[in-house]
């Protein structure tokens, strides 16, 4: 079984940053994994 999802992304050249969105969501928490990477979690603590 294959599940497909739309992925959208935005690149900010001034900040040299990319935002990748896998699905629409309201994130409950953001965790900074390192200086360059932040991960959003939902209320069940799942990566979104």
MOPAC internal coordinates of N, CA, C and O (Angstrom, degrees):
PM7 1SCF
backbone

  N    0.0000 0     0.00 0     0.00 0    0    0    0
  C    1.4446 1     0.00 0     0.00 0    1    0    0
  C    1.5268 1   108.72 1     0.00 0    2    1    0
  O    1.2310 1   120.93 1   -47.39 1    3    2    1
  N    1.3088 1   115.82 1   132.61 1    3    2    1
  C    1.4480 1   121.07 1   179.39 1    5    3    2
  C    1.5235 1   109.70 1  -114.40 1    6    5    3
  O    1.2310 1   120.68 1   -50.86 1    7    6    5
  N    1.3272 1   116.30 1   129.14 1    7    6    5
  C    1.4556 1   121.95 1   177.09 1    9    7    6
  C    1.5218 1   107.37 1  -109.45 1   10    9    7
  O    1.2310 1   120.81 1   -52.25 1   11   10    9
  N    1.3131 1   116.06 1   127.75 1   11   10    9
  C    1.4615 1   119.46 1   178.92 1   13   11   10
  C    1.5204 1   109.88 1  -113.85 1   14   13   11
  O    1.2310 1   121.34 1   -32.82 1   15   14   13
  N    1.3132 1   115.05 1   147.18 1   15   14   13
  C    1.4564 1   121.23 1   177.89 1   17   15   14
  C    1.5117 1   107.94 1  -137.63 1   18   17   15
  O    1.2310 1   121.23 1   -32.36 1   19   18   17
  N    1.3192 1   115.26 1   147.64 1   19   18   17
  C    1.4516 1   119.92 1   174.42 1   21   19   18
  C    1.5296 1   109.02 1   -75.24 1   22   21   19
  O    1.2310 1   121.12 1   -42.27 1   23   22   21
  N    1.3089 1   115.47 1   137.73 1   23   22   21
  C    1.4542 1   121.38 1   177.38 1   25   23   22
  C    1.5247 1   107.90 1  -120.49 1   26   25   23
  O    1.2310 1   120.91 1   -49.83 1   27   26   25
  N    1.3124 1   115.87 1   130.17 1   27   26   25
  C    1.4543 1   120.50 1   175.66 1   29   27   26
  C    1.5237 1   108.39 1  -118.69 1   30   29   27
  O    1.2310 1   121.20 1   -27.56 1   31   30   29
  N    1.3121 1   115.32 1   152.44 1   31   30   29
  C    1.4591 1   118.44 1   177.80 1   33   31   30
  C    1.5165 1   109.98 1  -145.02 1   34   33   31
  O    1.2310 1   121.34 1   -25.84 1   35   34   33
  N    1.3166 1   115.04 1   154.16 1   35   34   33
  C    1.4636 1   122.64 1   176.28 1   37   35   34
  C    1.5233 1   107.57 1  -133.13 1   38   37   35
  O    1.2310 1   120.89 1   -43.63 1   39   38   37
  N    1.3167 1   115.90 1   136.37 1   39   38   37
  C    1.4557 1   120.53 1   176.20 1   41   39   38
  C    1.5181 1   108.68 1  -113.93 1   42   41   39
  O    1.2310 1   120.44 1   -51.33 1   43   42   41
  N    1.3172 1   116.77 1   128.67 1   43   42   41
  C    1.4575 1   123.28 1   176.79 1   45   43   42
  C    1.5188 1   107.44 1  -106.08 1   46   45   43
  O    1.2310 1   120.35 1   -77.40 1   47   46   45
  N    1.3344 1   116.94 1   102.60 1   47   46   45
  C    1.4636 1   120.69 1  -176.03 1   49   47   46
  C    1.5244 1   112.18 1   -68.20 1   50   49   47
  O    1.2310 1   120.26 1   150.79 1   51   50   49
  N    1.3219 1   117.10 1   -29.21 1   51   50   49
  C    1.4635 1   119.24 1   178.70 1   53   51   50
  C    1.5309 1   111.26 1   -66.89 1   54   53   51
  O    1.2310 1   120.68 1   138.61 1   55   54   53
  N    1.3271 1   116.30 1   -41.39 1   55   54   53
  C    1.4666 1   121.09 1   179.11 1   57   55   54
  C    1.5280 1   111.79 1   -90.04 1   58   57   55
  O    1.2310 1   120.34 1   170.35 1   59   58   57
  N    1.3413 1   116.95 1    -9.65 1   59   58   57
  C    1.4637 1   122.96 1  -174.57 1   61   59   58
  C    1.5284 1   109.70 1    52.96 1   62   61   59
  O    1.2310 1   121.65 1  -126.72 1   63   62   61
  N    1.3409 1   114.44 1    53.28 1   63   62   61
  C    1.4705 1   120.81 1  -176.42 1   65   63   62
  C    1.5167 1   109.69 1  -135.87 1   66   65   63
  O    1.2310 1   121.28 1   -30.96 1   67   66   65
  N    1.3363 1   115.15 1   149.04 1   67   66   65
  C    1.4614 1   120.95 1   176.40 1   69   67   66
  C    1.5243 1   108.84 1  -122.66 1   70   69   67
  O    1.2310 1   121.18 1   -39.55 1   71   70   69
  N    1.3232 1   115.35 1   140.45 1   71   70   69
  C    1.4582 1   122.14 1   175.61 1   73   71   70
  C    1.5234 1   106.99 1  -116.50 1   74   73   71
  O    1.2310 1   120.50 1   -56.96 1   75   74   73
  N    1.3286 1   116.65 1   123.04 1   75   74   73
  C    1.4660 1   122.12 1   179.87 1   77   75   74
  C    1.5188 1   107.85 1  -113.41 1   78   77   75
  O    1.2310 1   120.96 1   -54.55 1   79   78   77
  N    1.3448 1   115.77 1   125.45 1   79   78   77
  C    1.4600 1   121.24 1  -178.42 1   81   79   78
  C    1.5236 1   108.60 1  -117.81 1   82   81   79
  O    1.2310 1   120.76 1   -59.68 1   83   82   81
  N    1.3377 1   116.15 1   120.32 1   83   82   81
  C    1.4610 1   121.28 1  -177.85 1   85   83   82
  C    1.5199 1   111.17 1   -88.97 1   86   85   83
  O    1.2310 1   119.89 1   146.03 1   87   86   85
  N    1.3048 1   117.82 1   -33.97 1   87   86   85
  C    1.4587 1   121.16 1   178.77 1   89   87   86
  C    1.5181 1   109.16 1  -156.64 1   90   89   87
  O    1.2310 1   120.78 1   -17.46 1   91   90   89
  N    1.3293 1   116.11 1   162.54 1   91   90   89
  C    1.4547 1   119.29 1   175.74 1   93   91   90
  C    1.5196 1   109.13 1   -71.98 1   94   93   91
  O    1.2310 1   120.87 1   -44.24 1   95   94   93
  N    1.3039 1   115.94 1   135.76 1   95   94   93
  C    1.4514 1   120.18 1  -177.41 1   97   95   94
  C    1.5175 1   108.54 1  -162.88 1   98   97   95
  O    1.2310 1   121.70 1   -15.68 1   99   98   97
  N    1.2931 1   114.35 1   164.32 1   99   98   97
  C    1.4484 1   121.82 1   167.66 1  101   99   98
  C    1.5157 1   105.15 1  -112.63 1  102  101   99
  O    1.2310 1   120.69 1   -64.55 1  103  102  101
  N    1.3207 1   116.29 1   115.45 1  103  102  101
  C    1.4658 1   117.26 1  -177.80 1  105  103  102
  C    1.5162 1   110.34 1   -83.74 1  106  105  103
  O    1.2310 1   121.64 1   -34.71 1  107  106  105
  N    1.2981 1   114.46 1   145.29 1  107  106  105
  C    1.4528 1   122.13 1  -178.75 1  109  107  106
  C    1.5240 1   111.46 1   -96.12 1  110  109  107
  O    1.2310 1   120.75 1   151.57 1  111  110  109
  N    1.3275 1   116.18 1   -28.43 1  111  110  109
  C    1.4573 1   119.91 1  -173.23 1  113  111  110
  C    1.5237 1   109.40 1  -152.65 1  114  113  111
  O    1.2310 1   120.50 1   -35.46 1  115  114  113
  N    1.3118 1   116.64 1   144.54 1  115  114  113
  C    1.4599 1   122.41 1   173.78 1  117  115  114
  C    1.5161 1   108.40 1  -120.07 1  118  117  115
  O    1.2310 1   120.72 1   -44.42 1  119  118  117
  N    1.3252 1   116.23 1   135.58 1  119  118  117
  C    1.4546 1   122.00 1   179.32 1  121  119  118
  C    1.5192 1   108.21 1  -119.56 1  122  121  119
  O    1.2310 1   120.35 1   -53.38 1  123  122  121
  N    1.3344 1   116.94 1   126.62 1  123  122  121
  C    1.4569 1   120.91 1   176.75 1  125  123  122
  C    1.5232 1   107.72 1   -84.37 1  126  125  123
  O    1.2310 1   120.77 1   -66.15 1  127  126  125
  N    1.3421 1   116.13 1   113.85 1  127  126  125
  C    1.4640 1   121.24 1  -177.74 1  129  127  126
  C    1.5266 1   111.72 1   -81.21 1  130  129  127
  O    1.2310 1   120.55 1   145.26 1  131  130  129
  N    1.3189 1   116.56 1   -34.74 1  131  130  129
  C    1.4613 1   122.42 1   173.57 1  133  131  130
  C    1.5213 1   107.10 1  -159.72 1  134  133  131
  O    1.2310 1   119.80 1     9.89 1  135  134  133
  N    1.3137 1   117.98 1  -170.11 1  135  134  133
  C    1.4693 1   120.12 1  -177.28 1  137  135  134
  C    1.5197 1   113.20 1   -65.10 1  138  137  135
  O    1.2310 1   119.91 1   161.84 1  139  138  137
  N    1.3236 1   117.77 1   -18.16 1  139  138  137
  C    1.4576 1   121.59 1  -174.27 1  141  139  138
  C    1.5218 1   115.02 1  -115.44 1  142  141  139
  O    1.2310 1   119.40 1   178.63 1  143  142  141
  N    1.3272 1   118.75 1    -1.37 1  143  142  141
  C    1.4578 1   120.03 1  -171.67 1  145  143  142
  C    1.5223 1   111.61 1  -140.02 1  146  145  143
  O    1.2310 1   121.31 1   -53.12 1  147  146  145
  N    1.3383 1   115.10 1   126.88 1  147  146  145
  C    1.4652 1   122.05 1   176.43 1  149  147  146
  C    1.5215 1   107.69 1  -122.70 1  150  149  147
  O    1.2310 1   120.25 1   -45.23 1  151  150  149
  N    1.3241 1   117.12 1   134.77 1  151  150  149
  C    1.4611 1   122.18 1  -178.64 1  153  151  150
  C    1.5314 1   108.67 1  -115.55 1  154  153  151
  O    1.2310 1   120.58 1   -45.90 1  155  154  153
  N    1.3377 1   116.50 1   134.10 1  155  154  153
  C    1.4607 1   121.63 1   177.11 1  157  155  154
  C    1.5265 1   110.20 1   -95.78 1  158  157  155
  O    1.2310 1   121.34 1   -36.97 1  159  158  157
  N    1.3273 1   115.03 1   143.03 1  159  158  157
  C    1.4650 1   122.48 1   178.52 1  161  159  158
  C    1.5135 1   109.81 1  -122.51 1  162  161  159
  O    1.2310 1   120.81 1   -32.05 1  163  162  161
  N    1.3476 1   116.05 1   147.95 1  163  162  161
  C    1.4685 1   119.42 1   173.38 1  165  163  162
  C    1.5082 1   109.58 1   -87.25 1  166  165  163
  O    1.2310 1   120.03 1     5.57 1  167  166  165
  N    1.3357 1   117.55 1  -174.43 1  167  166  165
  C    1.4652 1   119.82 1  -176.07 1  169  167  166
  C    1.5233 1   113.10 1   -68.53 1  170  169  167
  O    1.2310 1   120.03 1   162.18 1  171  170  169
  N    1.3496 1   117.54 1   -17.82 1  171  170  169
  C    1.4689 1   121.60 1   175.59 1  173  171  170
  C    1.5252 1   111.57 1   -89.37 1  174  173  171
  O    1.2310 1   120.48 1  -172.23 1  175  174  173
  N    1.3429 1   116.68 1     7.77 1  175  174  173
  C    1.4711 1   124.01 1  -179.34 1  177  175  174
  C    1.5189 1   112.46 1    66.00 1  178  177  175
  O    1.2310 1   120.28 1  -151.26 1  179  178  177
  N    1.3335 1   117.07 1    28.74 1  179  178  177
  C    1.4569 1   122.25 1   176.79 1  181  179  178
  C    1.5245 1   109.57 1   -96.83 1  182  181  179
  O    1.2310 1   120.69 1   -37.32 1  183  182  181
  N    1.3223 1   116.28 1   142.68 1  183  182  181
  C    1.4580 1   121.78 1   176.43 1  185  183  182
  C    1.5112 1   109.93 1   -62.27 1  186  185  183
  O    1.2310 1   120.89 1   -47.63 1  187  186  185
  N    1.3245 1   115.91 1   132.37 1  187  186  185
  C    1.4644 1   119.10 1   179.37 1  189  187  186
  C    1.5054 1   111.47 1  -127.46 1  190  189  187
  O    1.2310 1   120.10 1   180.00 1  191  190  189

